[in-house]
Amino acid sequence: MIRWTTRLACLGAALLLSAGAIAADAYDLAQVKARGQIRVALYKDFEPFSDDEKGGSGVDFDIARLLAEKLGVKLQPLWFDADENTDDDLRNMVWRGTLFGYGPADFMMHVPVDKEYMAKNDKVIFFAPYYRERFAIARNLERVDKLESLEAFRSQKIGVEGATYPDTILLSADAGAYRANVVHYKTAGEAIQGLKNGEVSAVMAMQGELEGGLAGAKGFAISEPPLPVINRRQWPLGLAVKAGHEELARALQQALNELASDGSLAKAFARHGVTYRAP
């Protein structure tokens, strides 16, 4: 996922025009229905979950479209680049809007639904978990046929998105034994492409990204990292609306429950090569 950098401030008004800046408050259910549109915050360049190219695609995009249909309104995506952390994303896209006048949306996709985290963010309502994410390792089976430990990476290269939790783990595991073979990429997507191109023998990233990036590719396997400290780190992802918008949250929760019950939710994941894991 692409992170904002200081170059953003230099783009100024040109960025606002290209992004289609929307200076408005987040709406509750009655206002959404009256307008006939619902603005949904979706991460840009975050395959297989959301991608703004060619009008929009991805698991989250498809789910947002289905939710809008359930509410009887049109989907209006608000695409955005991830900031330094999720707190910044929630501020920019849910309860305030950016300093450049873009946002906020009426609700946001792909938000961690965690009790401790929720308690620290009283300006947001977290709800409707729809997927459980975890870290995994994808590997080239010709180079790494088994993954019972990390020993293979004393000689084989493993790719990772820089400055992430998997990066920290790989650099420090077994007193830095694998440090020389850790290859850093700007994004998980680039790391996965490096795996497919043969630049590295494996990649550690979020399982959903690995599955989507390798969908249809032969000769690869995805499995849990042979490290209990990583396997315990699993988290549900859901939706978020601005605090006080309980009616919209209830309506979206009901709509999501219906999508889960009739199989539409699982189908949305399957279309993009991702295994649906209930939260």
C-alpha positions as CSV (number, residue, x, y, z in Angstrom):
1,M,0.0,0.0,0.0
2,I,1.4,3.4,-1.0
3,R,2.2,5.8,1.8
4,W,1.8,9.6,1.6
5,T,5.1,11.5,1.5
6,T,6.2,15.1,1.8
7,R,5.8,15.4,-2.0
8,L,2.0,15.5,-1.5
9,A,2.1,19.0,0.0
10,C,4.0,20.2,-3.1
11,L,1.2,19.1,-5.5
12,G,-1.2,21.6,-4.0
13,A,-4.3,22.5,-5.9
14,A,-3.4,20.2,-8.9
15,L,-3.8,17.2,-6.6
16,L,-7.2,18.4,-5.4
17,L,-8.5,18.8,-8.9
18,S,-7.2,15.4,-10.0
19,A,-8.6,13.7,-6.9
20,G,-12.0,15.4,-7.2
21,A,-11.8,17.1,-3.8
22,I,-15.0,16.9,-1.8
23,A,-15.3,19.3,1.1
24,A,-18.3,18.1,3.1
25,D,-19.3,16.4,6.4
26,A,-19.9,12.7,6.6
27,Y,-23.6,11.9,6.3
28,D,-25.9,9.8,8.4
29,L,-28.5,7.4,6.9
30,A,-31.3,9.9,6.2
31,Q,-28.9,12.3,4.5
32,V,-27.4,9.5,2.4
33,K,-30.8,8.3,1.2
34,A,-31.9,11.9,0.4
35,R,-28.8,12.4,-1.6
36,G,-29.0,9.1,-3.4
37,Q,-25.3,8.4,-3.0
38,I,-23.0,7.0,-0.4
39,R,-19.4,8.1,-0.3
40,V,-17.0,5.2,0.6
41,A,-13.4,5.6,1.5
42,L,-11.3,3.0,-0.3
43,Y,-7.5,2.7,-0.3
44,K,-5.8,3.3,-3.6
45,D,-3.4,0.8,-5.2
46,F,-4.2,-1.9,-2.6
47,E,-4.8,-5.0,-4.7
48,P,-6.6,-7.3,-4.4
49,F,-8.8,-5.3,-2.0
50,S,-9.1,-1.9,-3.8
51,D,-7.6,-0.3,-6.8
52,D,-8.8,3.0,-8.4
53,E,-7.6,2.0,-11.9
54,K,-10.2,1.5,-14.7
55,G,-13.0,2.8,-12.6
56,G,-12.3,0.7,-9.5
57,S,-11.9,-2.9,-8.6
58,G,-11.1,-5.3,-5.8
59,V,-12.8,-7.1,-2.9
60,D,-13.6,-4.0,-0.9
61,F,-14.8,-2.2,-3.9
62,D,-17.2,-5.0,-4.8
63,I,-18.5,-5.2,-1.2
64,A,-18.9,-1.4,-1.1
65,R,-21.0,-1.6,-4.3
66,L,-23.1,-4.4,-2.9
67,L,-23.7,-2.4,0.3
68,A,-24.7,0.7,-1.6
69,E,-27.2,-1.5,-3.6
70,K,-28.7,-2.8,-0.3
71,L,-29.2,0.8,0.9
72,G,-30.8,1.7,-2.5
73,V,-28.2,4.4,-3.3
74,K,-25.3,4.8,-5.8
75,L,-21.7,4.2,-4.8
76,Q,-19.4,7.2,-4.8
77,P,-15.8,6.0,-4.1
78,L,-13.4,8.3,-2.3
79,W,-10.0,6.9,-3.2
80,F,-7.1,7.8,-0.9
81,D,-3.5,6.9,-0.2
82,A,-2.7,5.5,3.2
83,D,-1.2,8.0,5.7
84,E,1.4,7.1,8.3
85,N,-1.1,5.1,10.4
86,T,-4.8,4.1,10.6
87,D,-5.5,6.9,13.1
88,D,-4.5,9.4,10.4
89,D,-6.7,7.5,7.8
90,L,-9.7,7.6,10.1
91,R,-9.2,11.3,10.7
92,N,-8.8,12.2,7.1
93,M,-11.5,9.9,5.7
94,V,-14.1,9.4,8.4
95,W,-14.5,12.2,11.0
96,R,-12.8,15.3,9.7
97,G,-11.4,15.3,6.2
98,T,-8.0,16.2,4.9
99,L,-6.3,19.6,5.3
100,F,-6.7,19.8,1.5
101,G,-10.5,19.7,1.7
102,Y,-10.9,16.0,0.5
103,G,-13.4,13.9,2.4
104,P,-14.6,12.8,4.7
105,A,-16.6,9.8,3.4
106,D,-19.8,8.4,4.8
107,F,-18.0,5.2,5.8
108,M,-14.6,3.5,5.3
109,M,-13.7,0.0,4.4
110,H,-10.9,-2.2,5.7
111,V,-10.7,-0.9,9.2
112,P,-9.3,-2.9,12.1
113,V,-12.0,-3.9,14.6
114,D,-10.1,-4.4,17.8
115,K,-11.4,-3.6,21.3
116,E,-8.2,-1.8,22.5
117,Y,-7.9,0.2,19.3
118,M,-11.6,1.1,19.3
119,A,-11.4,2.4,22.8
120,K,-8.7,4.9,21.8
121,N,-10.8,6.3,18.9
122,D,-14.0,7.8,20.3
123,K,-14.7,9.9,17.2
124,V,-15.4,6.8,15.2
125,I,-17.8,3.8,15.3
126,F,-16.2,0.5,14.4
127,F,-18.5,-2.3,13.3
128,A,-19.4,-5.0,10.8
129,P,-16.2,-7.1,10.7
130,Y,-16.3,-9.0,7.4
131,Y,-12.8,-10.6,7.1
132,R,-10.0,-11.9,9.2
133,E,-6.5,-11.1,8.0
134,R,-3.1,-12.6,9.0
135,F,0.5,-12.8,7.8
136,A,1.7,-15.6,5.6
137,I,4.7,-16.6,3.5
138,A,4.4,-17.3,-0.3
139,R,7.2,-19.4,-1.7
140,N,8.6,-20.8,-5.0
141,L,8.2,-24.6,-4.6
142,E,11.2,-25.4,-6.7
143,R,13.4,-23.3,-4.4
144,V,11.8,-23.8,-1.0
145,D,9.8,-27.1,-1.1
146,K,9.1,-27.1,2.7
147,L,8.6,-24.4,5.3
148,E,9.1,-26.0,8.7
149,S,11.5,-23.2,9.8
150,L,13.2,-20.2,8.4
151,E,16.4,-22.0,7.8
152,A,16.0,-21.9,4.0
153,F,16.5,-18.2,4.1
154,R,20.1,-18.5,5.2
155,S,20.7,-19.0,1.5
156,Q,17.5,-18.1,-0.3
157,K,16.2,-14.6,-0.6
158,I,12.9,-13.5,0.9
159,G,11.1,-10.3,-0.1
160,V,9.2,-8.0,2.2
161,E,7.6,-4.5,2.2
162,G,10.0,-2.2,4.0
163,A,9.2,-0.8,7.5
164,T,6.5,-3.4,8.2
165,Y,6.0,-6.0,11.0
166,P,7.2,-8.9,8.8
167,D,10.3,-6.8,7.9
168,T,11.1,-6.3,11.6
169,I,10.6,-10.0,12.3
170,L,12.8,-11.2,9.4
171,L,15.6,-8.9,10.2
172,S,15.7,-9.8,13.9
173,A,14.8,-13.6,13.8
174,D,17.5,-15.9,15.1
175,A,19.9,-13.1,16.0
176,G,19.8,-11.6,12.5
177,A,20.7,-14.9,10.7
178,Y,18.6,-14.0,7.6
179,R,19.3,-10.3,7.4
180,A,21.6,-10.6,4.4
181,N,18.8,-12.3,2.4
182,V,16.0,-10.0,3.2
183,V,15.1,-8.0,0.1
184,H,13.1,-4.8,0.6
185,Y,10.4,-3.5,-1.7
186,K,8.3,-0.4,-1.7
187,T,5.0,-2.4,-1.5
188,A,3.9,-5.9,-0.9
189,G,2.6,-5.9,-4.5
190,E,6.1,-5.2,-5.8
191,A,7.5,-7.9,-3.6
192,I,5.0,-10.4,-5.0
193,Q,6.0,-9.4,-8.5
194,G,9.6,-10.0,-7.5
195,L,8.7,-13.5,-6.4
196,K,7.0,-14.2,-9.7
197,N,10.0,-12.8,-11.6
198,G,12.4,-15.0,-9.7
199,E,14.1,-12.1,-7.9
200,V,13.3,-13.7,-4.5
201,S,12.4,-17.2,-3.4
202,A,9.6,-16.2,-1.0
203,V,7.7,-13.2,0.3
204,M,6.2,-12.5,3.7
205,A,3.1,-10.3,3.7
206,M,-0.6,-10.2,4.5
207,Q,-2.2,-13.4,3.2
208,G,-4.9,-11.7,1.3
209,E,-2.3,-9.7,-0.7
210,L,-0.3,-12.9,-1.4
211,E,-3.4,-14.8,-2.5
212,G,-4.6,-12.1,-4.8
213,G,-1.2,-11.4,-6.3
214,L,-0.5,-15.1,-7.0
215,A,-4.0,-16.0,-8.2
216,G,-3.7,-18.3,-11.1
217,A,0.1,-18.6,-10.9
218,K,1.6,-22.1,-10.9
219,G,4.5,-23.4,-8.8
220,F,3.8,-21.3,-5.6
221,A,2.5,-22.2,-2.2
222,I,1.2,-19.9,0.6
223,S,1.4,-21.1,4.2
224,E,1.6,-19.8,7.8
225,P,5.0,-18.5,8.9
226,P,6.8,-21.1,11.1
227,L,6.8,-18.5,13.9
228,P,4.2,-18.6,16.7
229,V,4.7,-14.8,17.4
230,I,3.4,-14.0,13.9
231,N,0.6,-16.6,13.7
232,R,-1.0,-15.2,16.8
233,R,-1.3,-11.8,15.0
234,Q,-4.6,-12.1,13.3
235,W,-7.2,-9.3,13.2
236,P,-10.7,-8.7,11.9
237,L,-11.4,-6.0,9.4
238,G,-14.7,-4.1,9.2
239,L,-16.3,-0.7,8.6
240,A,-16.1,2.7,10.3
241,V,-18.5,5.7,10.4
242,K,-18.3,9.0,12.2
243,A,-19.4,8.9,15.9
244,G,-23.1,9.8,16.2
245,H,-24.0,8.1,12.9
246,E,-25.6,5.1,14.6
247,E,-28.5,4.8,12.1
248,L,-26.1,4.4,9.1
249,A,-24.0,1.9,11.1
250,R,-27.1,-0.2,11.9
251,A,-28.2,-0.1,8.2
252,L,-24.8,-1.1,6.9
253,Q,-24.5,-3.9,9.6
254,Q,-27.8,-5.3,8.5
255,A,-26.8,-5.1,4.8
256,L,-23.5,-6.9,5.5
257,N,-25.2,-9.6,7.5
258,E,-27.4,-10.3,4.5
259,L,-24.4,-10.4,2.2
260,A,-22.8,-12.9,4.5
261,S,-25.9,-15.0,4.8
262,D,-26.6,-15.3,1.0
263,G,-23.0,-16.1,0.1
264,S,-22.3,-12.8,-1.7
265,L,-19.5,-11.9,0.7
266,A,-17.6,-15.1,0.1
267,K,-18.1,-14.8,-3.7
268,A,-16.6,-11.3,-3.6
269,F,-13.4,-12.7,-2.1
270,A,-13.4,-15.6,-4.5
271,R,-13.6,-13.4,-7.6
272,H,-10.3,-11.9,-6.6
273,G,-8.5,-15.1,-5.6
274,V,-8.7,-14.5,-1.9
275,T,-9.8,-17.1,0.7
276,Y,-12.7,-15.8,2.7
277,R,-11.9,-16.1,6.4
278,A,-14.9,-15.2,8.7
279,P,-13.9,-12.8,11.5
